[in-house]
């Protein structure tokens, strides 16, 4: 997998010295930092509002960075053995479904300031969260044993949002320590159809003790009401694709708000195959409402030039500056909301690039909601929440004073609004696709930053001085090849002055008055001067361009530093595709990656087309569930004809999902195994030691390659040194210590099992010696070898000794399993080193624990056990035991090693059938115990005095004899028991059945 960079852009917001305006498109900021996280895909970021530390959530990782993007700490959160069908997760209860190595996708990253900890919620184990210490990311706890701990197992990184509510502001360090805990988490999550397991919206306790059983408990719950809302199963039956995706969550005054995307049940057909339409909603609740009686949701949207925008992409709550507040008729302590929408109501996963930035005031939102509540309490209309109620319930006339602090009653709730709350469009973008937004106040002015899917960062001054600047493609070139990249960029600007040509626009504020935009003069930092500027031409815009990362989508999370000197953002680097020999495409071309994405193709010279692939964040499920590769169809579509004129296969591959050396080096892709880091990567520079690099299978035994020097050009650098993957040898192979390793995946391994003797009453202590190949010698600071056994869900780790590269021994210990229902139990085992680096072994190789006594309560069952068990029948105790546990074994212990060993006292317990014709031919089955160890021992079998010939193929040692009846020579034969002898017919080797067999005579009537 190509290194995933988080480009945490870090833009200096201060004014800069007067250098003139605008900057050259190639100008670089005075300060630019970036952080590249390899072998992972980054999903979320947050900045500590006091320390300025940057926390980044990723797939299988959480990072802590300094303000200048230096990595301080890294916490590993996955992968783990899991299966999305396991509920509760396999860490709590054994699961019938096959477990696989599963990535932990970070879906939520929040700072709990009251608890002084980081909350990181992922996708594994049905969506559990980890609490990490802010100083060093030490894991304080990971509650996962109660249903309240499972938030949602959906894999999509962008379907969850949360708001932490706690009394933490202004608290000093000592006070904070005393008051640790006591927060509440309002959390909304996409549930992926599992409404029986997860609420879509809930309020949870964040208690001080991370291991407390009350952690994540619902704030309130009784028999009828609780602090949660679930999607009804009836809704999912009618609309299988229904879900609610939480885009943004925030608090304002006494309310909690969420912006969501959900299936529009009014426009979407009920069957799962039809076209899907989505709608944006704003959800509001009182922060102190424990029963969710105050739940209200309204459709949200924006219209510009007659075009509707209904797919919310990003949002940001902002306390406006004085100029914007005056223009909107607000006080400066009232919040506004900047929201980015995509056009239309289709393609949630890959929304159109036609986008608009809109402005809402929370006064406007709250007014619409208050009027809706008042009308419902007057008995007007219905609750109008079809997805939740599944039927139209009328509002009940209830005289009640409805003010701003009204938080609902048991009636007339939950409540939905039918009228769309429309925002004020600030500007639209038809090509680049706005995807992130953030705002802050500089002096008296509100300044908005917008990130686009084409890698541009735009800075605008909204009403009443609407000016737009653009920080264009941010530094570097697109990665070419099969892979993805993700990075953090940090940008610093310079001071300067510029003249802004600003467009005129008419807008309405929250109370409907007309506000007219005027023109201003602005620096490229944010020291804005707005007086004495002559009117510009209509709708002119002035752009400032700074090179960032060309073609790399800026993601939803965009956060300011505490001092508002910098803005941090995530950027998802895309790869480029070139197509040659195309027809005349002067009208333009579209690149289509199946149903994943469509993008504008750039027609180059010499008949080439340049395409941008979908990014991991545009299509979160791009490689999820597809293993190490996914093949998609890439098509080119002419804009003139609207038809596809060429289609080819395009491969996305991911080396990092390959968890073993053998699977890594046998991959058809350029994957390499880092022996001392135990990872598979396409980047050889990530291996810790040169001698620890393993490339393809064919070169494993020769390996005379040299590695390119740093900075040298090499299309396929290869490691040097004779090296092979470490793996356990198949026990069916010869035990030659000098045998040369062959890592070919074509070699088929038979079942090889180290057998472990175990007595029920006391464990047998003994070492286990295993043959292996190419076992690494742990380096300084690395942990030694261990044998890890998974016995009935319990992990037992045993120290192991590496004798040499081909031999390892699990040290003396005993092993145990509960119950006598199984005489032997195959168990998974692994050899690991340095904590969690697994040595390859054949998938069929297991350890076998057994108890001689269990299910072997007769001599025959005991002696027929696998000879390697070394079980024998102890005559004195009449038990199946190991030799050392039998008294006077030289006289009392029977085992197969003795000559002519037979079990005495055979017994027949069942005959089937009990009747048959005297002419013979009936096949009779006799079951019992001690019925011989081999069929040749059955020397005498008669049924009701008639000879019965054993059938060798049906014989089961010691347990079953099947024979065919001969004809009875008597005209009217009597019935009788079955009789058999083992070896000879002396009394101790002869038996008669208690059941009798009868003959039937055929006759015609």
N, C-alpha and C positions, 0 to 999 in steps of 0.2 A: 504494500500500500504506500503510495506516495506520502511523504510527511505531511501531516495536517498542521497547517499553521493557523494560529489565531492571530489575525492582524489586529492588534488592539490599537486603534488609531488614537492618537493622543495629540489633540490639536490645541496649540497655544491660543488662548482666547484674549490675551492682553492686547492693547494697542501697540503698534510698532512704529519705529521712526519713519519720518516722511521720506518715502522713496519714490513716490509717484504711483499711479494706478492706471490700468491694472497690471498685475504681474504677468510675466511671460508664461505661456502654458507649460514650459519646462522648468520653471522656478521650483526650487525645493524649499520646504520650510526650514527654519533655523534649527529645529530640533525634531528628529524623527527616530523613534524607537519601534522595534517590532519584537514579538515573542513568537517563536515557532515551536509548537508542540508536535513531536513526531509520533506516528503510529496511533493517532487518535483523532476523533472528530469532536471539535469543541461546540458546545451548545448554548451555554448561558454564562453571563458574567454579572458581578455586582461589585460595588466599591464601598468600603467601609466609610461611613459618613464622617467619622472623626479621625481615624488614622490614615485614611487614603489608601490602605492596602487593597489590592485588586484580587478578587477571588473568581476563578474560572471553573465552570463545570464542563465535563467532557464525557466521552464514552470511556468508561472504566477508570476515570481519573478525576480528581479535583486538585486544582493548582492554587497556590498562593503566590502572588507576585508583588513586588514593590511598586511604588508609584511610577518608577521609570521602567517597569516591565522586566526586572530581573527576577528569575524564579527563586523563591525562598523555600518553598516546600511543595511536595507532591504527595498526594494520598491516593493509593490504589483502591478502587471500589469494585473491581471485577477483572475478568469475567468469572462467573460462578457456574456450578452445575445447576441447571434449572430446566423447567419445561413450563410454558405458559398455561398448560392445562392442569398443572398441579395446584390445587387449592385445598387446604393451606399449602404453603411452599414445602419443598422437600427437606428444608432445614428444620421443619417442625414435625412433619409426619411423612413416613415412607410413601412414595408415590408410585402408582402402577404404570405411569407413562415413562418412556425412556428419557433420561436426563441427558442434556447436551450442554456443552460450554456456551454460555449465553452472555452477551455483552450487557453491561449495566449502563444504559443511556441516561445521563443526567437530564431530568425534566424540570427541576425546580431548584433554585439556589437562592437562599435568603439568609440575611443576618438577623438573628434573634438578639437584639441589643440588650434586652432585659436579662436573658440567660447567658449573655456573653459567649455565644457559640454560633456556628454556621449550621444551617439546616440544608442538607443535600438529599433530594429525593430522586430515586432512579426507577428503572423499569423492571429490575429483577425481583423475584420472590413476591410477585403481585404488587410491586410498587412500594417497597419499604424505604424509609428515610434513615440517613445517618446523621448523628450530631458530632460535629468536629470542633475541636478547640481552636479558637481564632489564632492563637499564637503560633501553633505548630501543626495544625490539622490532625492532632491526635484524636483518634476515634473515642468519643466519650460514651457512645452507645449506639445500638442499631436495633430498636424494638421490632420484633418480627414474629411474635408468638401468639398474638391475638388478632381477631378480625379487624379491630380498629386500626391496626398498624398497616393495613394494606390499602393504599390510596388508589392505585390503578396500575395494572400491568401493561397498559398500552405502550407501545414502543416509540411512538412519535414524540419527538423532543419538544414540540411547540404546542401541545394541547393542554398544558397545565399552567395555572397561575395561582399565586398565593399572596396573602396580606397578613403580616404579623402585627398584632395589636398588643401593646404592653406599655406599662408605665416606666419608661426608661429615659425620657428626655431630661437633660440637665442633671442627671445623677452622676455623682463622682464615683471614683473607683471603689472607695470603701463602702459607699452606700450601695453600689451595684452588687458588690459581693454579698452584702447582707440580704439584698432583695432578689437574688438570682432566681429566675423562674417566674411563673405566674403569667406568662404570655398566652395569647390565643392565636391560633392560625386559622384564618378563613381560606379555604382551598377549593378551587374548582378544577375538575379534571375530566378529560375525555375518557370514557370507560370501555370503549371498544366492544360494546354490546353486552357487557357483563353487569347488568343492573342488579342482579341478585347478590353480587359481591361488593360493588362500590357505589357510593353516592356520587352524583355529579357535582354536588356542592355541599359543603359541610363546614362546621366550626369545631375545631379541636383544641384540647388543652395542651399547652406546652409547660409541663411542670418542671420543677428544679432538678429532680433526680431523673437522669436519662434512662435508668433501669426500672423506674416505677411502672407498676401495672396501669396507672392512670395516664401515662403518656399517650397522646393522640386520642384519648377517650373523647367522645362527643361532649361538648360543653353542657348539654342537657339531654336527658333521655328518660322517658317513662313509657308506660305501656302503649300510649297512643301518639305521643308527640316527641320529636327529637330535633337536634340541631343539624338537620341534613335534609337534602332533597334528592330523591332517586328518580331516574327515568323509569316510568312504569313499563312493565313487561308487555302490556297491551300496545304501547307505542312502538316498541321494537318488533312486535308481531306484525303490525301494519306497515311499519317503515324499518326494515332490517338495518338500513344504513344510518339510522338516526343516531346522532351523537352531538355533544356540545363541546366545542373547542374554545378554551379560555385563552384569549389573546393578551389581556392586560388586566391587572388588578391594582386598586389603590384605595386609600382612605381619604376622606375629606370631612372635616368637622366631625359629626357624630355618625357618619354613614360609611359603609363599605360598598365599593362599586367594582363590577367586572364588565369588561367588553368581551363579547363572545361571538362566535360563528356557529350556526346550527342549521340543520336541514330545514328548509321551508316546507312544512307539511301541507301548506295550501297550494303550492305549485308543483310539488314532486308527486309522481304517481306512487301508488302503494307498493308495486312490485319492485324488486331489487334491481331489475335490469334497465329501468327507464332512466331518462336524463335527470340529473340531480340539480336542484336549485338550493341555494343557501341564503340565509338572511343574517344580518348583524343585529345584535341586541345589546342594550346596556342594562345591567342588572343592579339593583340597589337594595340594601338591607341596612337596618340600624345596627351599629356595632355592638350594642348591648342587648340585642334581640336573641334570646337563647332558643326560642321556639320557631324562628323564621316566619313569624306572622307578618313581618313588614316586607316580605319579598315582593318586589315589583320589577317587571321587565318591560322595556319598550323597544320597538324597532329603531334602528339608527342608520342614517345614511346621509348622502350628500348629492346634490344635483348641480351640474355646471353646463351651461349652454345646452340645456335640454337633455343631457346625458346623465343617466342615473349611475351612481357608484354605491354598491351595497356590500362589498366584501372587505371587511375591516382587516388591515394588515398590521398596523402598529398604532400605538397611542402614547401620549405623555401628558400627565397632569402638571400644570404650571401655575404659579402665583404671578400674575401679570405685573409688568412695570407700570409706572405712573401714566405714561403716554397711552399705552394700550388700554389700561383700566378706564381712563377718561373717555377714550373713544368708544368704549363699550358700555359706558354708564355704570361701571362697577366700582366698588371700593377696592383698594389694593390688597385686601386680605381675602378676596373671593377668588376661587380657583377657576381656571379655564382648562379646556382639554383640546389638545391638538391631535387629530386623528388622520391616518392615511387609509384611504379606501382604494380598492381596485374596481374597475368597471364591471357592471353586470352582477349576476348572481350565480355564475357557473364556475367550475374549475377551482375549487377551494385549494387543492394540493398544488396546482400550477396556475395561479391567477393571472389574468391579463396584465400586460405591462402598462396599460392605460390606467393611470392612477391620479388621485387628487388629494391635496392636503386641505383639511377643513378645520374650522375652529368652532368649538362649542363652549358655551358658558355653563357651569354647573347650576347657576341660577335658572337658566333656560331649561335644563333637564329636570331640576327639582320642581319647577313650576308646572311642567307638563305632568309629572307624576302626582303632585298634590291635587291638581284639578281632576285627574282620573280617579284618585281615591275619593275625593269629595262626591263626584258624580255617582260612584258605586254605592257610597253610604246613603245617597238619596234614593237608592233603588233603581238607578238608571243603567240599562244594559246588562251585560254578562261579564263573568270573570275573564273570558277571552284568553285562555291559556291552554289551547287544545293539546299540545304535546304533553302537558303535565296532568291535566284533568280528564282527557279523553272524552269529555262531553261538555256541553255548554251549560254552566250553572249560572242562574240569575243572581244579580246583586241583590242584597237584602237591605231594605230601607231601615236604617238605624240612625236616629239623630245623634250626631257626635260632632264635637268641635275638632276640626282637622287643622292642626298647625304644623310648623316645620319640624316639631319634635314628636309628631305622632308616629308610633311604631307598630300599629296594627292591633287587631283583636282576633279572637278565634274564628270570627266570621269574615266574609268578604276578602278572603285570601286563599291562595296566592293570586296575584292580580297581574294581568297583562294589558298592555296598551296596543291599540290597533293603529293609531296614527304614527307615522314615521317622524321621529325628531330629526329635523334637517339641520345640518351644520352650514356654516358660512364657508364657501370655497375660497381658498387663498390663491392657490395656483395648481395647475394640472401638468401632467407630464405624459406624453403619448408614446414614448419610446424606451425610456430607461427603467421605469418601474420603481417607484418609491417604496421602500420596505422598512424604514426605521425613522424615528423622529425623537428629538429631545429639544428642550428649550430652557433658557435661563434668563435672568434679568441682568443687564449691564447698564448701570446708571439708572436712567428713567425708562429704558427701552427693553422690550422683550425681544429676544433673539432666538430663532428656531433653526436647528440643524436637521437636515433630512438626508438619509443615506439611501442610495439606489441599488438596484440589482445589477447595474452595469459598473459599480465600483466608484460612483461619484458621491461626494459629500457636498451638499448644498447648504448655504447659510442664508437665511432670509430675515428681514425685518418686517414683521406683520403690521397690521393696522396700527396707527393711521399712516405709517411710512412704509409702504410695501415695496421693498427692494429685495432682489434676489441675487445672491452670489453663488458661485459653484466652485467647490474644491473638487477638481475633476479626478481622473483616474490616478489612484495613489500608487506611485513608484514601483518599478519592477516590471517583469514581463510575464505573460501567461505561461503556465507550464504546458508543455506539449507532450502528449503520450497518453497512456491509459492509467488514469489515477485521479486523485483529488488532492487538494491542498487547502489548509485552513491556517490563518495567522492572525496575530494581533498587531495592529500598527499604532505607532505613537507619533503624532505630528506636532511640530511647533511652528507657529507663524511669526512673521515679522511685522513691525509697525509700518504703517503707511497711510496715505490719504488717497481717496478716490472720489470721483464724482459719480453718484448713482443715478442712472436714468430709471425712474420708477414709473410703473404703469398706473393708470387710474382705474379704480373699480368702485362699484357701489355695493355696500353691504348693509345688512340689518343687524342691529344689536339685539340683546335679549328682550328689550321692550319695544322693538319694532321701529326705532328711529333710524333715519338715513344718515350714514356716515360716509364722508367722501375722502378717498385716499389722496394724499398729496405727495410731493417729491422731496427728496432729501439728499444730503451729502454725507458720505460715510467713509470711514477708514476701513481697511481690509481686516483689521482687528475689529473690535467692537466699540471704539470711541466714536459714537455717532453724532454728526452735526447735521441739523435738519433745517437751518434757516438760510435765507438769502440765495436759494437755488432756483434758477429760472425753470419754467415748466419744460419738460422734455417732450419728445414726440410720443404719440399714443402707444402704449403697451410695449415700450422699449425696455429691455432687461440688460443688466450689466453683469458679466460673469468674471469671476476670478478663478483661475485653474491652478491647482497644485497636483503634481503627479503622485498617486498613491499606489494602488494595485489594479492594473488594467483588467477590466472585465470581471472583477471579483465581486460578487454580490455582498453588499453590506447587510448584516443580519439585524434582527429585531432589537436586540439588547444594545442600547447606547446610553452610556452613563457618564456624568460629569465627575471630576474630582471634587473633594469637599470645598476647595477654594475657587472652583470654577476657572482654574487656569487651563485645564485640559479636558478633552472629551475622549472617552474610551469607546471603541466600537469593535465588533467582531466582523471579520470579512472572510468569506468562503471562496477560496480561489478555485476557479474552474479551469478545465483543460480546453485546448483548442483542437479543432479538426480541420484538415485541409482536404479538399476534393478536387481532383484534376479532370481536365477534358470535359467540361460541362458546356451545354449549348449557350446560345445568346440569352443573357439574363438581364438585359438592360432594365426591365421592369421590376427587377428585384426577385429575391428567392428567400424561402423560409426553410430552416432546418427543423426537422421533426424527429424527435426521439420517441417513437411509439406514442403512447399516451402520457409520457412523462413530462415532456415540455416541448414548446415550440419557441424558436428564437430567430431573430433577424439574421440572415446570412450576409456576410460581406463578400461581394463579388470582387475578386482580385484580378490582376493581370494574368495573362497566359492561361486563361480558362480555369482558374482556381476559385473555390469558394471557401471562405473561412467561417466556421461554425463555432458557437460556444455551447458546450455540453451542459446538461442539467447539473446543478450542484447537489451535494449531499443534503444541504439544508432546504433547497427547493423541493427535493424529493427525499424526505427522511427515510423512506423504506426502500431506497434504491437498491442497496445490496443486502438489506436485512432479510434473512431467511433464504438467501441464495447461495450460501457457502462462500467459496473463494472467488466466484465470478458471477456476473450476470450478463447475458447476451441480449442486446436490444437491437431493434431495427432502426437504423438511421436513414431517413428519407429526405430528399430535397424536393421542395414543392415550389413550382413557379407561381409568382404572384399574378402574372398575366393570365394564366389559364386556370389557376387554382388546383392543378393536378401534380401528383408526384411523378417525377421523371427518372428517378434513380433511387434504389434502396440497397443497403448493404448491412452486414452485421457489424455491430460495434460492441466491444467488450470492456466492461468495467471489472477490474480484478482487485483483490484485497489479500495481500500476503499475510497480514497479521491474524487472520482467522485460522490459519494453519497452526495447530498447537503442538505438532511433533516434528522432529527433524526429518523423519522419513517422508511425511506428507509434504513438507516444505520443499525439500530438494527434488522431489519427484513431480512437483507442480510444472505444468507446461509454461508457466509465466516466469519472468526473471526474479524468482524469489531466492533468498539466501538465508541460511540458518546461522544465527549467532550462538555458538555453543555455550559461551560463558554468560550470556544474558538470557538464553532460552527463549528467543523470539524469532519469528520469521519476518523478514523485511526485504524490500527491494533496494534498500539503501545500505550498502556494505559499510559505510562510514559509521553506522550505529553499533557495529560489533566492538566489544570492549578490547579484545586482543586480536592481533592479526592472525595468530595461530588458531583462533576460535571461529574462523569463518568457513562455512561449508557451502559450496555451490552445488552444481547439478550432479546427478547420479553417475554419469559416465566418467567424470573426472575425480571421483572419490578415491580411487586406488592410485592414480598417477599424481595428480595435483602439482605439476611443475609450473604453476602460474606465478606471476608477480603482480602486486597490487600497484595501481597507479599512484603516483605521488600526489599530495594535496595540491590542487590547482591545475593539475594536468588534465588534458582532455582524454576521456576514455569512454567509449560507448557501452562497454560491458566489462568493468573491472572484475578481475577474478582473484581469489585468495591464493595463498601459497602454502605449501607444507602438506605432507601426507596425512590426511584426516578423514575420519568416517563418523557418521552419526552414532551416538551412544544408544545401545538398545540391549534388552535382555534377549538371550539366545533361546531359541525353541528347544525344549528338552528332548525332542525326538532326534535332534541332530547329534552327530558324533561328538564326544567330549574332548576333542583335540585342542589343547591350549594354544597351539600355534596356528590354528586355522585362520586364514585371512578373512576379514569382514567383507561381506558383500551386501551393499545397501539396496539392491535392486528391489523395487516394489513388486516385481513379477514373481518373486520367491513366495511360495505359499507356505504358511506356517500351520503345522498340525497343532492339536491341543496339547499343551504341555502344562502339567500341574505339579507344583511342589505340595506334597501331602503332609499334613500337620497332625500328628497324633494328639488326641485330646480325650481325656476321661471325664465323665460327667461330674463325679464327685470331687475331683482334683485335677488341675491342669498339669499336663506333662511339660516340663521345662526342657527345651532343646533349641539349638540354633537352626536356622534354615540357610543353606548355602545355595546360591544361584549362579549360574554361568551368565556371562554378559559379554558385551563387546564395546570397546572404545569408551569406557567409563572415564569421564573427565576427572582430573585431579583438582579438587577445590582450591581456589586461589586464596590469597590473604584476604581475610574479612568475609569469606564465604563459609556458609554452614556445611557440616558434614552430611553424610548420607543417612537416610532413614527409610525403614520399611513401613508403609502405611496400609493398614487393613481396615476395610469397611465391613464390620460384622453386625448385621441386623441394624444398620443405621448408626452404629456407634463406631467412631474412628479410634483406632489404636495405633499409635506411632511408636515404633521400636527402633532404637539406635542400630545402625548398620556399620560394618567395617569394610572398606574397599581394600582388598588384598593387592589387586593389580587392576589393569584395565579390562580384564576379562573375568573377574571373580569378586563377588560381594557376599557378605554373610549378615543376615539379620541375627542380632544377638540373642542369647538365651532368654527366653520368656515363655509364658504359657498363654494359651488362647482359649476363648470360651464363647459358647453361644447358648442362649436360653431355650429351654424346652426339650422334650424327648420325641417330638412329632417327626423329626427328621434324623435318620441315622448318620447322614453326612450333609454338609452345607457348603456349596461353592460360594466363595466370597471374592469380591474384587480386592485386588491389592496393587500397590504401586511402589516403585522405588523412586524416591525423590532426593534431591540434593539442593543445598542452599535454600532450604525452606519450602519451595514449591516448584522446583524444576523437575519435571517428570522424565524418567528414562523411557524411551520407546520400548514397547513389548507387543507380542502378538495379541490381538484383541481377544483371542480365545483362551489366553493363559490366565488361569485363576488359581487361587489357593483353595484347598478343600479341607475344611474342618470336619471331624467326625467323632462320634462317640460309639465305642464298641457295643455298649449296652442298648443304646436307643434303637428301637424297632428291630432288635435282634434277640428275642426272648426264647429262642429255641436253638438247639445245636445246629440244625440245618441252615437257618438264616445266618447264624454266626459264621459258619465255615464257608458259606457262599459269598461272603463279603470280599471286596477287592483284596487280593493277596498282599498288596502293598500296605494295607491297614495293619497287618500283623495281629489281627484279632484271633482269639481262640476260645474254645468252650472249656470252661472250668468246671470239672465234674463235681467237685465237692460243693461249690456254691451254686451250681446250675445257672451260671451267668456267662455272658460273652465278655471277656476281659482281655486286656493285654497280659502278656506272660508275667511281667513283674508285679501284677496285682492279683495273681492267682496263688493260693497257698500250695506249696510243694508242686510246682509246675512240672517237674520231671515225671511225675506220676499222674497228675490231675489235669494237665492242660492239653487239650486236643487241638491240633492245627493241621493245616494241609501239608505241612512239611513232613509229617509222619507218613509211613507207607501204610496202604490199605486202611486208611482212616474211614470209619463209618459212624453215622449218628444212630444210636439205638432208639428204641421205643417210637417207631413211626406211628402216626395217628391220622385217620381219615375223618374229616369233620363234615364233608358235604359230598353228595353224589348228584349228578345232573346229567340226563334225566333219570327218573325213578321207574320208568316203564319203557318197554320196547317189545317188538315182535320176536318170537322164538327163532325165526329164520335168520336172525343175526343182522349185522350191518349197522347197528346203532352205535354211534360214537358217544362214549361215556366219559365224562370229566369227573375226576376225583381230586378234591382239594384237601389240604391238611398240613401237617408239619413233619419234618424229618423224613420226607419222601425221597430220600437218596440225594446224592450230590451230582450224579451223572446218570443218564438214562440207562446205561448198561448195567447199573446196579439193580434195576428193577427186574428181578428174575422170575417172579411168580405173581400173575394178576388174574384173578377170577371174580366174576360178578354173578351172584346167585348160582355158583357152582359151574358156570360156563366160562371157558377161556376167553380172555380179552387181551388183544395184542396192542402193546404201547405204540403210540405215534411219536417218533423222536422229535419231529419239528414242532410239536405242540407242548413238549415237556418244559416245565419251569422248575429249575433245580430247587429241591427241598419243598416245593410248594404245590405243584400240580402235576398230575399224570393224566394223559388223555389216551384212551384205547378204543379199538374197534371190536365189537362183540362178534364172536363166531356163532354158528348155528347150534341151537340146543338139540340134542339127539332124542330127547324125551318128547312124547306126543303131547303131554300136558305138564310142562316143567313147573315146579314150584318156584316161588320167589326165594330171595335170600340176601344176605349182606355181601358187600364187596370185601375181597381179601387180597392182600398183597404182602410180599416179602422183600426185604432189602438185603441182597447178597445171598442169605440163606434163610430158611424158615424156622430158625430157632425162636424161642419165645420172645427174646428181647428185640428181634428184628422182624416180627410178624405182627399184623394188625387186622382187625375186622371192623367194618363200619357199623355204626349204630343204626343207620338207615338201611332199608331193604329195597331191593330191586325186584319188580314184578314183570312177568311176561304177559303180553296180550295176545289173544287168538283172533285172527281175522275171520269174519263170517259174513254171509250175505243173508239179508232178511227181505 
